């Protein structure tokens, strides 16, 4: 595109963040809260491994995630559940974009793999389909120094639930 490397470097250095990509949410709770668009196994794994580098051995990683319905690849639900069980301390499963699919079925698929890989329902894995309530639960579980990852929607401001756009 005939753009000088120096101009590209200058532009990138001025970029503060990309909305919805490891976007830090400032708070006075002493916890690190990040919003990230991660919505498949590869991005969830990368996000969790990066987060592990930001905490010491006693702090926890709490992840809120869900999976899209409506004909999207259902296999990724199981992969995200497995990875969350292996790389996080708490998993809150919530709505992302279920479309016309049963949100409970999507959540149960994720939970199934998380529990197969060592998580215990009601102890460190929870289904909270209402996304706002799921985010609240994630933050309530956190203590000073912990990381809360709110994934799946990034900067998107709405969900598609049974043909209705919900903000």
N, C-alpha and C positions, 0 to 999 in steps of 0.2 A: 504494500500500500504506500510505499515511499515515505514512511514516517521515520524520522531520525530516532535512533535508539535513545538518545538523551531526552527527547520529548516524551517518549513512552515511559522511561524511568521516572521522569519528573511527574507525570500524571499519576502513575501508580503510587509514588511516594506521598501524594496529596490525598489519596483515597483513605478515608477513615474506616469505613466498613461497608459491606454490602448488606442491605437490609435482608434479614432472614438467614444470614450465613454467619454462624458463631457470633451472633449479635448479643453483646453483653447488655443485660438489664441491670441498671444501677439500682441499688437498694440499701437499706440501713440495717439489714439483718445479719450481716457478716457472712453471707453465703454468695457463691458465684452462680448467677443465673444466666443461661444462654438460650437463645432461640435459634434453632437451626432447621433448615428445610429437609434434613436427612429423612429419607422415606423408603430406603431399601437396605438390604444387608450390608452392602459395600460401604454406603455412607454412614450407617449406624456404627459399623465396626471402626471406621476411621475416627468418627466423633468420640466414641468411647475410649479408644486407645489414646487419642490426643488429650482427653480429659484426665486420664490416669496420670499423665505427666504433670498435671497442674495441682495435684494434691499430694499430701504426705500419706504415710501408711495408715493413719487412723481416721482420715476423713472419708466420706462416702460419696458415691455417685448415684444420683437419683435420676432416672430417665422416664419421661412421659412419651409414649408413642402410640401409634395406631397404624392401621393399614387401610388403603383405599379399597373400596368394593367395586361393584359395577363392572365386573369382567376384567379388572386388573389382575395381574399375576398373583394368585393366592399362595403360591409357594414361598413368597418373600415373607409372609406372616410368620411362618415357622422359623425361618432363618433369623428374623429379627428377635423372636422370642428366645431362641438359643443363644444368640450373641449377647442379648441383654442379661441373661442368666449368668453367662460366663464373665462378662466385663463390667457389670454394674452391681450395686448393692440393693437397690430398690427399683422396681418396675411398676409404673402406673400405666395401665392400658386404657386408652380413651378413643373417642371418635376422631377421625381425620376427615375423610370424605366417603362415607359408606354408600352413597348413591342409593340405589334401590335394594341393596343387599342388607340383610339383617345385621345391625351393628353388634349385637351380642355374639353372633356366630363368628364374626371377624375377631372380636376380642377373645373368644374362647380358643380360636386357633392359635393366637399368639401365646396365650396363657398355657396351653397344652405343652408347647415346646419349652417354655420357661420352667414349668414344673418338672418336666422330664429331665431337665438339666440342673436341678437342685433348688430352685426357688419354691417357696411355700406360700400358697394362697392365704391371704389374710395376715401373713407375717412380713414378706418382702415383695410380694406381687399382689396388685390390686386392680380390679376392673372398676373404673369410674367413667361410664360412657359420656356423661356431660363433661365436655372439655374444660369449661370454666372450673367446675368442681374438681376435675382431675388435676388441673394446675394448682389449685389451692391445696389439695392433698399432697402434691409433690413438695410444695414449699413448707407445709406443716411437718413433713418428715425430716426436713433438713435442719442441721445444726451448724453453728459457726464453722466455716472452713469447708463445708460440703459444696458439691456442685449439683445444680439442678439443670437438666437438659430438657427443654421443651421442643420436641421434634415433630416433623411431619408437615407443618403448614408454613414454616418460615414467615415471610411477611404477608402471606395471604390473610385476608380479613373475613373470609366466609367459608362455609362448608355446604356441601350438597347432601342433604339427608332426605331420602325418599322423594326426590324431585323438587324439594323446596330449598331455596338458598337461605341459609341461617347465618346471621352475622354475630 
